[in-house]
């Protein structure tokens, strides 16, 4: 009887061990980023390696150290020296891959608070919010936004910059903001109505026959955002 009772106790302990719930997984920043990439890509229906949103490949929770660890061998810190001796630092992702190169800027000199993730002019691999990417046309962005938006006239230093998505889909991102600028392939053919420092609606009839396309794309995070 003692042997039988002892066997039952041992068997009960085995069953208890097998049914015990696993401890919560302790994920580091790299694993968290990889999981976010997978989930975001699945919801957007694009390749994991191409998606660009408020969470991937950069998020507000990743500082410079975390980025260089996650993208080991594909990230470097870039030092920019101004005319008056001021120094700023950025993290460049995929520095040797022009079609994927992204520049990450920070609010603070310690590089702990991400402010911007900006595509370089050749970074055509990335698909941003609403399917917008470098080269997307004015009408395609309008369709992604679900309504006309406002941009500045062309021919000056801030020409073609979007200033208001007017409450459309591209104005409501989860944690960051989309910043776009358009360029026109043939500036000589640009009507006078589209030139100058004044706002334009994307459905302005003056755009008929003109083909502006996204030339700059970046995501921005507010300072101190939780």
ZIQUIMO-V683518 format. One record per residue. N is the residue number from 0. RES is the residue in three letters. PHI is phi in whole degrees, 0 to 359 (999 if undefined). OMEGA is omega as a letter, one per 30 degrees, with the letter a starting at -180 (none if undefined). Layout:
# ZIQUIMO-V683518
n: (N & N)
res: (RES & RES)
phi: (PHI & PHI)
omega: (OMEGA & OMEGA)
This chain:
# ZIQUIMO-V683518
n: (0 & 1 & 2 & 3 & 4 & 5 & 6 & 7 & 8 & 9 & 10 & 11 & 12 & 13 & 14 & 15 & 16 & 17 & 18 & 19 & 20 & 21 & 22 & 23 & 24 & 25 & 26 & 27 & 28 & 29 & 30 & 31 & 32 & 33 & 34 & 35 & 36 & 37 & 38 & 39 & 40 & 41 & 42 & 43 & 44 & 45 & 46 & 47 & 48 & 49 & 50 & 51 & 52 & 53 & 54 & 55 & 56 & 57 & 58 & 59 & 60 & 61 & 62 & 63 & 64 & 65 & 66 & 67 & 68 & 69 & 70 & 71 & 72 & 73 & 74 & 75 & 76 & 77 & 78 & 79 & 80 & 81 & 82 & 83 & 84 & 85 & 86 & 87 & 88 & 89 & 90 & 91 & 92 & 93 & 94 & 95 & 96 & 97 & 98 & 99 & 100 & 101 & 102 & 103 & 104 & 105 & 106 & 107 & 108 & 109 & 110 & 111 & 112 & 113 & 114 & 115 & 116 & 117 & 118 & 119 & 120 & 121 & 122 & 123 & 124 & 125 & 126 & 127 & 128 & 129 & 130 & 131 & 132 & 133 & 134 & 135 & 136 & 137 & 138 & 139 & 140 & 141 & 142 & 143 & 144 & 145 & 146 & 147 & 148 & 149 & 150 & 151 & 152 & 153 & 154 & 155 & 156 & 157 & 158 & 159 & 160 & 161 & 162 & 163 & 164 & 165 & 166 & 167 & 168 & 169 & 170 & 171 & 172 & 173 & 174 & 175 & 176 & 177 & 178 & 179 & 180 & 181 & 182 & 183 & 184 & 185 & 186 & 187 & 188 & 189 & 190 & 191 & 192 & 193 & 194 & 195 & 196 & 197 & 198 & 199 & 200 & 201 & 202 & 203 & 204 & 205 & 206 & 207 & 208 & 209 & 210 & 211 & 212 & 213 & 214 & 215 & 216 & 217 & 218 & 219 & 220 & 221 & 222 & 223 & 224 & 225)
res: (UNK & UNK & UNK & UNK & UNK & UNK & UNK & UNK & UNK & UNK & UNK & UNK & UNK & UNK & UNK & UNK & UNK & UNK & UNK & UNK & UNK & UNK & UNK & UNK & UNK & UNK & UNK & UNK & UNK & UNK & UNK & UNK & UNK & UNK & UNK & UNK & UNK & UNK & UNK & UNK & UNK & UNK & UNK & UNK & UNK & UNK & UNK & UNK & UNK & UNK & UNK & UNK & UNK & UNK & UNK & UNK & UNK & UNK & UNK & UNK & UNK & UNK & UNK & UNK & UNK & UNK & UNK & UNK & UNK & UNK & UNK & UNK & UNK & UNK & UNK & UNK & UNK & UNK & UNK & UNK & UNK & UNK & UNK & UNK & UNK & UNK & UNK & UNK & UNK & UNK & UNK & UNK & UNK & UNK & UNK & UNK & UNK & UNK & UNK & UNK & UNK & UNK & UNK & UNK & UNK & UNK & UNK & UNK & UNK & UNK & UNK & UNK & UNK & UNK & UNK & UNK & UNK & UNK & UNK & UNK & UNK & UNK & UNK & UNK & UNK & UNK & UNK & UNK & UNK & UNK & UNK & UNK & UNK & UNK & UNK & UNK & UNK & UNK & UNK & UNK & UNK & UNK & UNK & UNK & UNK & UNK & UNK & UNK & UNK & UNK & UNK & UNK & UNK & UNK & UNK & UNK & UNK & UNK & UNK & UNK & UNK & UNK & UNK & UNK & UNK & UNK & UNK & UNK & UNK & UNK & UNK & UNK & UNK & UNK & UNK & UNK & UNK & UNK & UNK & UNK & UNK & UNK & UNK & UNK & UNK & UNK & UNK & UNK & UNK & UNK & UNK & UNK & UNK & UNK & UNK & UNK & UNK & UNK & UNK & UNK & UNK & UNK & UNK & UNK & UNK & UNK & UNK & UNK & UNK & UNK & UNK & UNK & UNK & UNK & UNK & UNK & UNK & UNK & UNK & UNK & UNK & UNK & UNK & UNK & UNK & UNK)
phi: (999 & 299 & 297 & 294 & 295 & 297 & 296 & 295 & 296 & 298 & 297 & 295 & 295 & 296 & 297 & 297 & 295 & 290 & 271 & 294 & 291 & 294 & 295 & 304 & 289 & 267 & 268 & 276 & 300 & 296 & 293 & 297 & 296 & 297 & 294 & 297 & 301 & 299 & 292 & 292 & 296 & 298 & 288 & 268 & 72 & 233 & 296 & 303 & 281 & 247 & 287 & 226 & 210 & 289 & 249 & 222 & 280 & 231 & 223 & 295 & 275 & 258 & 270 & 299 & 297 & 297 & 297 & 291 & 283 & 296 & 256 & 306 & 86 & 235 & 214 & 213 & 272 & 252 & 259 & 245 & 254 & 280 & 294 & 257 & 91 & 291 & 237 & 230 & 233 & 229 & 252 & 256 & 267 & 53 & 297 & 258 & 236 & 307 & 285 & 233 & 293 & 232 & 252 & 253 & 251 & 230 & 288 & 241 & 292 & 282 & 62 & 252 & 236 & 294 & 249 & 214 & 234 & 245 & 285 & 284 & 301 & 259 & 277 & 275 & 290 & 280 & 247 & 270 & 307 & 70 & 81 & 285 & 212 & 299 & 96 & 296 & 282 & 302 & 291 & 293 & 293 & 300 & 294 & 295 & 284 & 84 & 188 & 298 & 230 & 245 & 226 & 275 & 299 & 265 & 95 & 218 & 296 & 252 & 301 & 83 & 280 & 285 & 246 & 198 & 276 & 54 & 77 & 284 & 300 & 281 & 271 & 238 & 262 & 269 & 108 & 218 & 234 & 267 & 242 & 232 & 221 & 253 & 229 & 250 & 294 & 232 & 296 & 294 & 269 & 284 & 299 & 299 & 295 & 261 & 259 & 105 & 277 & 204 & 284 & 229 & 272 & 294 & 262 & 299 & 302 & 296 & 282 & 301 & 86 & 256 & 236 & 294 & 223 & 297 & 248 & 224 & 217 & 211 & 249 & 233 & 242 & 292 & 294 & 73 & 291 & 262)
omega: (l & l & a & l & l & l & l & l & l & a & l & l & l & l & l & a & a & a & a & a & l & l & l & a & a & a & l & a & l & a & l & l & a & l & l & l & a & a & a & l & l & a & a & l & l & a & l & a & a & a & l & l & a & a & a & f & l & l & a & a & a & l & a & a & l & a & a & l & a & a & a & a & l & l & l & l & a & a & a & a & a & a & a & l & l & a & l & a & l & l & l & l & a & a & a & a & a & a & a & a & l & l & a & l & a & l & a & a & l & l & l & a & a & l & a & l & a & l & l & a & a & a & a & a & a & l & a & a & l & a & a & l & l & a & l & a & l & a & l & l & l & l & l & l & l & l & l & l & a & l & a & l & a & l & l & a & l & a & l & a & l & a & a & l & l & l & l & a & a & l & a & l & a & l & l & a & l & l & a & l & a & l & l & a & a & a & a & a & a & l & a & a & a & a & l & a & l & a & l & l & a & l & l & l & a & l & l & a & l & a & l & l & a & l & l & l & l & l & l & l & l & a & l & a & l & none)
